[in-house]
Amino acid sequence: MQDGANPAVTTNAATEPCAVAGHNAVGKRAGIPEEADRRRWKFSELLVERDVRARWEKVRKYFFLRESTYDMSNRCNLRCDGCYYYEGEKQFAAENGDAGAWRALMRTEKARGITYVVLAGAEPSLVPGLLEVCFAEMPLGCIATNGVRRIEPAVGYKIHISVWGNDATSFRVRKAGDLLKRQIENYRDDPRAVFVYTFTRENVDEAAAVVDMLAAANCRVTFNMFSSPVGYAGPLRHDGASLVRTREAMAEMMSRHPRLVLFSPYSAVAHTHALGLHDLYRCSYPRMNASTDLGLGRSFRQFRTDLSWDRDAACCVPDTDCADCRHYAAGSAVVTARLYRHVTDPWTFRSWLDYVDTYLAVWVMGYEKGENLCAEMISPPGCEETVKG
Amino acid sequence: MPESNETRERILRIAEIIIEELKLEEITPESFDPDMDLVGELGVDSMDLATVALVLQDEYGVFIDEDDYPKLKTIRMIAEYLQSRLQGGKD
């Protein structure tokens, strides 16, 4: 198998972290007035404006969130091309279906400071009893599901329903007929539900019709980026052109459905940049971060179905090719953790606040997203990349 | 060696900032143990620490590199870090 390197996106990150071939480096960051980019801003100055201060106070209440992730089942009722779960060793872990063992694990997790659980792989809806056990012990969390089977309302976690294109594409990639229809039937008007449209290289042009359909059913939507599993070089993997088209599609959807599309201009920049999240922000998950002093490097664990975990493999999407990772779950933690880098000027800080506001609305029950504070697509800190190649 | 008045004042000011920023209750700058492990014992996480570092940066006019956050384990260590940065000149 090839290493999955994408020839269309080349970087020289070692010497110039954000100079990207195929993009026009213009010597200043896109979206920021030159005079603002030149001066040094104090943090307190960035908080002077009332709307910014209010948003900062709103999001910082959630800084207590500390996540870990848990594979609930090694079975799935779909088998999708490019599925990260069925890569690597974790798929072979035995399934522990013992409710008592899961209850004990949740209590241990709480005791070591975990406040938020992500229940995922392969398909959590197939083990409804375990979901109830987890929710009884840990009140904040999210379930990543394909949406084929409805999860009982008593489980009050956010529910992320994966959407990979229109029904024809779903049938081809996921071998599932009428999938979107079934997903909407199961989760229409459900306050837990967020539909997660994963952009691949092949489905960018389908997004508008799918999001329109979801919006017509009053379903909230956010966006994910296909991030190749290690060794994957297939047709779903993004290239430079598909990243640009995806960013344009995201902007169009935000404009078309501002109430139901949970996203921000900076979210679009961060996830469609030619560089992946690690090169842009330095990933803080244990797999890419040796430090155990602070944050995710200290507390994050990724449990397999047999309740074991391995620090060397621990991240929110194990067996993803880190160089190609633009995954929404990864960004939610990695971009948010880089507060420090985003206090450079009002535009960058507002963009970071929008990003965090978006991530909280997607992941936390009861959190409502505010209007985006920065309409511009600004470049990530330290980057001189223009928005379009 | 006994700490100087300047160090003592700085320790109290850092404690005050931490209490205010992290909205800690039932603790005062005077009762805050300057050698308490902020992460291990108080449960301060990276986002909390980043917030405190930004406020300290404003207050003292020094640059605190994010790679240095793990060094800021106690109030006393923060005070020493700031002292070394101040001696090195303001950023």
Interface residues (C-beta under 8 A of the other chain):
Chain A: K42 F43 S44 R60 F63 F64 R66 G113 S284 S291 D293 L294 G295 L296 R298 S299 T336 A337 R338 L339 Y340 R341 V343
Chain B: V39 G43 D45 S46 M47 D48 L49 A50 T51 A53 L54 V55 Q57 D58 E66 Y69 P70
